[in-house]
Amino acid sequence: MYHEIIILGGGASGIVASIISKDMGSDVAILESNDRIGKKILTTGNGRCNITNENISNCKYYSNNNNFYKFILSQFTLEDTKNFFNSLGLPLITLNEGKIYPMSLQASSVLDILRLAIEDR
């Protein structure tokens, strides 16, 4: 079978990349070595899934190429991340130190909504 895009790894990034690619009209396949995609999401943030942080800044990352993180962080911003999850129907909440979680405080909510989004596309 032919696919326009093959994503290696069905972790959070691979799943989000798949959803965005499918929204852009691409035929996508995810190759995952685990028995199901998104399995590691369930352990993030002590089971609450710390999705992102309001205090993301280029100056908090280090690389031999100083422009690398600036470029990456400008491509999918904090607002883009929040809007993405809100568009999937996942309400978010900001807790201490700017950490952003699903309002349910359950990583399983994130995994469920991401899996549903892939199935719907």
N, CA, C and O atoms as a DFTB+ gen file, in Angstrom:
484 C
 N C O
     1  1       0.846      -1.184       0.000
     2  2       0.000       0.000       0.000
     3  2       0.889       1.244       0.000
     4  3       1.924       1.268       0.667
     5  1       0.499       2.249      -0.726
     6  2       1.250       3.487      -0.871
     7  2       0.682       4.562       0.047
     8  3      -0.533       4.749       0.119
     9  1       1.560       5.263       0.745
    10  2       1.176       6.403       1.578
    11  2       2.062       7.582       1.211
    12  3       3.243       7.413       0.909
    13  1       1.488       8.768       1.240
    14  2       2.272       9.967       0.940
    15  2       3.289      10.268       2.033
    16  3       4.393      10.738       1.756
    17  1       2.905       9.993       3.277
    18  2       3.767      10.290       4.421
    19  2       3.820       9.076       5.334
    20  3       2.788       8.492       5.666
    21  1       5.025       8.701       5.738
    22  2       5.237       7.651       6.729
    23  2       5.848       8.320       7.952
    24  3       6.875       8.990       7.848
    25  1       5.219       8.139       9.109
    26  2       5.723       8.711      10.357
    27  2       6.283       7.570      11.191
    28  3       5.589       6.598      11.487
    29  1       7.551       7.706      11.564
    30  2       8.205       6.687      12.374
    31  2       8.010       7.022      13.839
    32  3       8.590       7.982      14.346
    33  1       7.207       6.243      14.506
    34  2       6.966       6.432      15.929
    35  2       5.598       7.011      16.206
    36  3       5.242       8.079      15.708
    37  1       4.841       6.293      17.002
    38  2       3.487       6.716      17.352
    39  2       3.416       7.328      18.732
    40  3       2.467       7.089      19.478
    41  1       4.423       8.121      19.075
    42  2       4.367       8.880      20.319
    43  2       3.558      10.145      20.104
    44  3       2.926      10.320      19.062
    45  1       3.581      11.020      21.086
    46  2       2.787      12.249      21.008
    47  2       3.112      13.058      19.753
    48  3       2.204      13.507      19.053
    49  1       4.391      13.246      19.468
    50  2       4.774      14.042      18.294
    51  2       4.337      13.386      16.998
    52  3       3.848      14.058      16.090
    53  1       4.512      12.076      16.909
    54  2       4.100      11.361      15.709
    55  2       2.600      11.412      15.489
    56  3       2.131      11.554      14.360
    57  1       1.853      11.296      16.575
    58  2       0.393      11.348      16.466
    59  2      -0.061      12.735      16.028
    60  3      -0.900      12.864      15.135
    61  1       0.490      13.770      16.652
    62  2       0.114      15.145      16.282
    63  2       0.511      15.430      14.840
    64  3      -0.258      16.039      14.097
    65  1       1.707      14.995      14.436
    66  2       2.137      15.194      13.049
    67  2       1.188      14.493      12.086
    68  3       0.887      15.017      11.014
    69  1       0.724      13.326      12.460
    70  2      -0.217      12.588      11.624
    71  2      -1.541      13.329      11.487
    72  3      -2.086      13.441      10.389
    73  1      -2.053      13.832      12.600
    74  2      -3.328      14.560      12.573
    75  2      -3.215      15.798      11.690
    76  3      -4.082      16.051      10.853
    77  1      -2.158      16.559      11.875
    78  2      -1.974      17.784      11.088
    79  2      -1.801      17.446       9.611
    80  3      -2.365      18.121       8.750
    81  1      -1.026      16.406       9.313
    82  2      -0.823      16.003       7.917
    83  2      -2.123      15.549       7.276
    84  3      -2.404      15.880       6.124
    85  1      -2.917      14.788       8.025
    86  2      -4.212      14.346       7.494
    87  2      -5.147      15.527       7.277
    88  3      -5.904      15.551       6.307
    89  1      -5.098      16.503       8.174
    90  2      -5.922      17.705       8.003
    91  2      -5.535      18.477       6.746
    92  3      -6.351      19.200       6.174
    93  1      -4.287      18.319       6.322
    94  2      -3.812      18.994       5.113
    95  2      -4.055      18.148       3.867
    96  3      -3.642      18.515       2.767
    97  1      -4.730      17.011       4.047
    98  2      -5.118      16.190       2.907
    99  2      -4.169      15.068       2.548
   100  3      -4.353      14.422       1.517
   101  1      -3.165      14.817       3.361
   102  2      -2.197      13.767       3.051
   103  2      -2.668      12.409       3.546
   104  3      -3.386      12.303       4.540
   105  1      -2.249      11.378       2.831
   106  2      -2.476      10.004       3.256
   107  2      -1.282       9.611       4.122
   108  3      -0.142       9.627       3.658
   109  1      -1.545       9.258       5.382
   110  2      -0.483       9.075       6.371
   111  2      -0.552       7.689       6.987
   112  3      -1.633       7.150       7.223
   113  1       0.624       7.120       7.244
   114  2       0.731       5.883       8.017
   115  2       1.732       6.118       9.143
   116  3       2.767       6.754       8.947
   117  1       1.408       5.596      10.325
   118  2       2.321       5.658      11.469
   119  2       2.891       4.263      11.684
   120  3       2.148       3.285      11.765
   121  1       4.214       4.179      11.774
   122  2       4.867       2.914      12.093
   123  2       5.305       2.974      13.550
   124  3       6.099       3.835      13.928
   125  1       4.793       2.068      14.359
   126  2       5.057       2.072      15.805
   127  2       5.482       0.677      16.241
   128  3       4.865      -0.314      15.851
   129  1       6.538       0.598      17.053
   130  2       7.033      -0.705      17.502
   131  2       6.249      -1.260      18.691
   132  3       6.234      -2.472      18.904
   133  1       5.606      -0.401      19.458
   134  2       4.784      -0.873      20.576
   135  2       3.475      -1.460      20.057
   136  3       3.141      -1.311      18.882
   137  1       2.748      -2.120      20.932
   138  2       1.499      -2.752      20.523
   139  2       0.386      -1.751      20.236
   140  3      -0.635      -2.111      19.649
   141  1       0.574      -0.491      20.648
   142  2      -0.411       0.555      20.334
   143  2       0.277       1.915      20.363
   144  3       1.302       2.095      21.020
   145  1      -0.297       2.852      19.650
   146  2       0.295       4.187      19.610
   147  2      -0.015       4.945      20.903
   148  3      -1.026       4.703      21.562
   149  1       0.878       5.861      21.240
   150  2       0.643       6.762      22.359
   151  2       0.805       6.176      23.738
   152  3       0.432       6.810      24.725
   153  1       1.347       4.996      23.830
   154  2       1.440       4.299      25.114
   155  2       2.200       5.115      26.167
   156  3       1.807       5.146      27.333
   157  1       3.288       5.773      25.752
   158  2       4.112       6.528      26.703
   159  2       3.418       7.789      27.217
   160  3       3.788       8.316      28.266
   161  1       2.425       8.269      26.492
   162  2       1.690       9.460      26.934
   163  2       1.104       9.234      28.328
   164  3       1.019      10.162      29.133
   165  1       0.711       8.016      28.599
   166  2       0.056       7.702      29.873
   167  2       0.963       7.908      31.085
   168  3       0.475       8.063      32.204
   169  1       2.272       7.912      30.872
   170  2       3.201       8.073      31.996
   171  2       3.728       9.496      32.143
   172  3       4.429       9.789      33.112
   173  1       3.412      10.375      31.220
   174  2       3.960      11.731      31.280
   175  2       3.284      12.560      32.360
   176  3       2.095      12.403      32.635
   177  1       4.063      13.441      32.963
   178  2       3.523      14.341      33.990
   179  2       2.903      13.604      35.156
   180  3       1.864      14.012      35.676
   181  1       3.545      12.508      35.573
   182  2       3.000      11.684      36.664
   183  2       1.573      11.220      36.386
   184  3       0.726      11.195      37.279
   185  1       1.330      10.857      35.137
   186  2       0.009      10.371      34.752
   187  2      -0.993      11.463      34.439
   188  3      -2.156      11.184      34.148
   189  1      -0.533      12.731      34.500
   190  2      -1.440      13.855      34.225
   191  2      -1.201      14.464      32.847
   192  3      -2.042      15.219      32.360
   193  1      -0.080      14.157      32.214
   194  2       0.288      14.626      30.875
   195  2       0.487      16.135      30.810
   196  3      -0.406      16.877      30.398
   197  1       1.655      16.570      31.218
   198  2       2.050      17.967      31.092
   199  2       2.221      18.261      29.601
   200  3       3.248      17.921      29.013
   201  1       1.225      18.885      28.996
   202  2       1.195      19.089      27.551
   203  2       2.230      20.108      27.092
   204  3       2.938      19.879      26.111
   205  1       2.317      21.218      27.790
   206  2       3.268      22.271      27.434
   207  2       3.460      23.168      28.647
   208  3       3.003      22.852      29.746
   209  1       4.137      24.286      28.440
   210  2       4.422      25.204      29.538
   211  2       4.324      26.632      29.024
   212  3       4.806      26.940      27.934
   213  1       3.704      27.495      29.803
   214  2       3.571      28.901      29.403
   215  2       4.907      29.631      29.377
   216  3       5.012      30.702      28.778
   217  1       5.914      29.078      30.005
   218  2       7.206      29.748      30.123
   219  2       8.233      29.249      29.114
   220  3       9.435      29.295      29.377
   221  1       7.773      28.779      27.973
   222  2       8.689      28.329      26.928
   223  2       9.390      29.552      26.343
   224  3       8.759      30.552      26.002
   225  1      10.695      29.444      26.238
   226  2      11.477      30.559      25.710
   227  2      12.737      30.021      25.049
   228  3      13.332      29.051      25.517
   229  1      13.132      30.653      23.972
   230  2      14.335      30.272      23.252
   231  2      15.558      30.279      24.168
   232  3      16.456      29.453      24.003
   233  1      15.603      31.191      25.121
   234  2      16.779      31.316      25.991
   235  2      16.914      30.150      26.971
   236  3      17.940      30.039      27.642
   237  1      15.923      29.291      27.073
   238  2      15.984      28.150      27.990
   239  2      16.526      26.891      27.320
   240  3      16.608      25.840      27.957
   241  1      16.894      26.983      26.047
   242  2      17.409      25.850      25.300
   243  2      18.807      26.170      24.804
   244  3      19.131      27.323      24.519
   245  1      19.628      25.139      24.704
   246  2      21.016      25.334      24.296
   247  2      21.351      24.401      23.147
   248  3      20.961      23.234      23.128
   249  1      22.089      24.954      22.187
   250  2      22.490      24.192      21.020
   251  2      23.706      24.867      20.403
   252  3      23.958      26.048      20.639
   253  1      24.453      24.114      19.615
   254  2      25.560      24.713      18.869
   255  2      25.045      25.720      17.852
   256  3      25.760      26.639      17.453
   257  1      23.809      25.537      17.441
   258  2      23.167      26.444      16.500
   259  2      22.122      27.251      17.273
   260  3      21.027      26.756      17.541
   261  1      22.455      28.475      17.625
   262  2      21.575      29.296      18.459
   263  2      20.222      29.592      17.817
   264  3      19.253      29.880      18.519
   265  1      20.151      29.524      16.509
   266  2      18.890      29.816      15.829
   267  2      17.968      28.603      15.738
   268  3      16.799      28.733      15.377
   269  1      18.498      27.422      16.067
   270  2      17.723      26.192      15.913
   271  2      16.431      26.230      16.727
   272  3      15.347      26.053      16.171
   273  1      16.534      26.459      18.034
   274  2      15.335      26.443      18.872
   275  2      14.417      27.620      18.575
   276  3      13.195      27.505      18.674
   277  1      15.010      28.749      18.212
   278  2      14.186      29.911      17.861
   279  2      13.297      29.567      16.667
   280  3      12.109      29.891      16.651
   281  1      13.882      28.915      15.679
   282  2      13.127      28.517      14.495
   283  2      12.051      27.492      14.858
   284  3      10.891      27.645      14.479
   285  1      12.437      26.456      15.589
   286  2      11.493      25.395      15.951
   287  2      10.320      25.958      16.743
   288  3       9.162      25.670      16.439
   289  1      10.623      26.763      17.762
   290  2       9.565      27.299      18.616
   291  2       8.670      28.297      17.883
   292  3       7.533      28.526      18.294
   293  1       9.168      28.883      16.817
   294  2       8.345      29.825      16.054
   295  2       7.401      29.109      15.088
   296  3       6.440      29.707      14.605
   297  1       7.668      27.841      14.806
   298  2       6.859      27.097      13.841
   299  2       5.557      26.569      14.425
   300  3       4.566      26.431      13.709
   301  1       5.553      26.276      15.707
   302  2       4.350      25.780      16.384
   303  2       4.383      26.362      17.786
   304  3       4.985      25.791      18.695
   305  1       3.736      27.493      17.950
   306  2       3.836      28.292      19.171
   307  2       2.985      27.721      20.306
   308  3       2.231      26.766      20.123
   309  1       3.124      28.323      21.464
   310  2       2.293      27.961      22.612
   311  2       0.816      28.104      22.255
   312  3       0.013      27.222      22.559
   313  1       0.464      29.203      21.617
   314  2      -0.941      29.416      21.219
   315  2      -1.395      28.374      20.207
   316  3      -2.532      27.905      20.262
   317  1      -0.507      28.009      19.281
   318  2      -0.837      26.946      18.322
   319  2      -1.137      25.640      19.050
   320  3      -2.085      24.933      18.710
   321  1      -0.324      25.328      20.048
   322  2      -0.515      24.098      20.820
   323  2      -1.846      24.115      21.554
   324  3      -2.602      23.145      21.508
   325  1      -2.128      25.218      22.226
   326  2      -3.389      25.330      22.962
   327  2      -4.584      25.264      22.010
   328  3      -5.569      24.583      22.295
   329  1      -4.498      25.961      20.895
   330  2      -5.586      25.945      19.910
   331  2      -5.789      24.551      19.319
   332  3      -6.920      24.126      19.086
   333  1      -4.687      23.847      19.079
   334  2      -4.771      22.494      18.528
   335  2      -5.577      21.591      19.456
   336  3      -6.521      20.934      19.019
   337  1      -5.208      21.559      20.730
   338  2      -5.914      20.676      21.664
   339  2      -7.349      21.135      21.908
   340  3      -8.245      20.305      22.069
   341  1      -7.572      22.433      21.937
   342  2      -8.950      22.933      22.074
   343  2      -9.795      22.531      20.872
   344  3     -10.971      22.200      21.023
   345  1      -9.203      22.559      19.674
   346  2      -9.947      22.182      18.468
   347  2     -10.335      20.705      18.477
   348  3     -11.309      20.309      17.837
   349  1      -9.574      19.902      19.200
   350  2      -9.899      18.479      19.325
   351  2     -10.943      18.226      20.407
   352  3     -11.454      17.115      20.548
   353  1     -11.252      19.279      21.170
   354  2     -12.232      19.141      22.242
   355  2     -11.624      18.832      23.592
   356  3     -12.313      18.344      24.488
   357  1     -10.333      19.111      23.749
   358  2      -9.658      18.843      25.015
   359  2      -9.417      20.157      25.747
   360  3      -8.520      20.912      25.371
   361  1     -10.194      20.444      26.781
   362  2      -9.963      21.668      27.551
   363  2      -8.677      21.545      28.366
   364  3      -8.347      20.474      28.875
   365  1      -7.968      22.653      28.478
   366  2      -6.682      22.685      29.176
   367  2      -6.764      23.559      30.413
   368  3      -7.630      24.427      30.526
   369  1      -5.847      23.315      31.337
   370  2      -5.760      24.105      32.561
   371  2      -4.285      24.393      32.833
   372  3      -3.423      23.542      32.616
   373  1      -4.011      25.604      33.311
   374  2      -2.644      25.983      33.665
   375  2      -2.491      25.908      35.175
   376  3      -3.263      26.505      35.926
   377  1      -1.476      25.161      35.607
   378  2      -1.203      25.011      37.033
   379  2       0.106      25.708      37.388
   380  3       0.602      26.542      36.630
   381  1       0.655      25.361      38.537
   382  2       1.858      26.030      39.030
   383  2       3.003      25.996      38.026
   384  3       3.155      25.051      37.252
   385  1       3.791      27.043      38.066
   386  2       4.962      27.212      37.205
   387  2       4.612      27.220      35.718
   388  3       5.480      26.968      34.883
   389  1       3.368      27.501      35.378
   390  2       2.957      27.609      33.986
   391  2       2.737      26.294      33.275
   392  3       2.568      26.271      32.055
   393  1       2.735      25.195      34.014
   394  2       2.532      23.886      33.391
   395  2       1.081      23.745      32.940
   396  3       0.148      24.032      33.690
   397  1       0.915      23.297      31.699
   398  2      -0.417      23.165      31.109
   399  2      -0.771      21.686      30.973
   400  3      -0.033      20.902      30.377
   401  1      -1.911      21.334      31.539
   402  2      -2.400      19.957      31.585
   403  2      -3.803      19.889      30.973
   404  3      -4.452      20.916      30.775
   405  1      -4.269      18.654      30.674
   406  2      -5.685      18.524      30.340
   407  2      -6.494      18.853      31.594
   408  3      -6.063      18.546      32.705
   409  1      -7.644      19.466      31.429
   410  2      -8.455      19.858      32.578
   411  2      -8.792      18.661      33.471
   412  3      -8.969      18.822      34.679
   413  1      -8.879      17.487      32.897
   414  2      -9.182      16.273      33.666
   415  2      -8.018      15.845      34.554
   416  3      -8.190      15.054      35.481
   417  1      -6.829      16.378      34.258
   418  2      -5.583      15.973      34.931
   419  2      -5.313      14.476      34.766
   420  3      -4.721      13.838      35.636
   421  1      -5.754      13.937      33.641
   422  2      -5.560      12.524      33.327
   423  2      -4.907      12.391      31.950
   424  3      -5.458      12.851      30.950
   425  1      -3.740      11.765      31.906
   426  2      -3.062      11.548      30.630
   427  2      -3.924      10.729      29.677
   428  3      -3.826      10.885      28.459
   429  1      -4.755       9.869      30.217
   430  2      -5.620       9.046      29.367
   431  2      -6.579       9.904      28.542
   432  3      -6.973       9.505      27.446
   433  1      -6.957      11.069      29.049
   434  2      -7.823      11.985      28.282
   435  2      -7.118      12.459      27.021
   436  3      -7.728      12.557      25.956
   437  1      -5.839      12.749      27.149
   438  2      -5.048      13.211      26.000
   439  2      -4.933      12.089      24.979
   440  3      -5.168      12.299      23.789
   441  1      -4.575      10.912      25.439
   442  2      -4.432       9.782      24.527
   443  2      -5.756       9.463      23.837
   444  3      -5.782       9.220      22.631
   445  1      -6.832       9.461      24.577
   446  2      -8.148       9.172      23.987
   447  2      -8.508      10.175      22.901
   448  3      -8.978       9.787      21.831
   449  1      -8.294      11.459      23.163
   450  2      -8.679      12.485      22.191
   451  2      -7.787      12.424      20.949
   452  3      -8.256      12.677      19.839
   453  1      -6.500      12.089      21.128
   454  2      -5.597      11.967      19.981
   455  2      -5.956      10.748      19.132
   456  3      -5.965      10.826      17.904
   457  1      -6.245       9.641      19.774
   458  2      -6.651       8.438      19.025
   459  2      -7.958       8.677      18.277
   460  3      -8.098       8.272      17.123
   461  1      -8.901       9.323      18.922
   462  2     -10.176       9.636      18.281
   463  2      -9.962      10.549      17.073
   464  3     -10.594      10.373      16.032
   465  1      -9.071      11.519      17.222
   466  2      -8.792      12.449      16.118
   467  2      -8.213      11.716      14.916
   468  3      -8.551      12.035      13.776
   469  1      -7.349      10.742      15.157
   470  2      -6.784       9.967      14.042
   471  2      -7.875       9.124      13.382
   472  3      -7.964       9.067      12.155
   473  1      -8.694       8.481      14.187
   474  2      -9.761       7.631      13.640
   475  2     -10.766       8.438      12.824
   476  3     -11.292       7.951      11.823
   477  1     -11.031       9.674      13.252
   478  2     -12.005      10.522      12.562
   479  2     -11.488      11.054      11.236
   480  3     -12.259      11.567      10.425
   481  1     -10.216      10.937      11.019
   482  2      -9.641      11.493       9.796
   483  2      -9.412      10.376       8.836
   484  3      -8.930      10.604       7.727
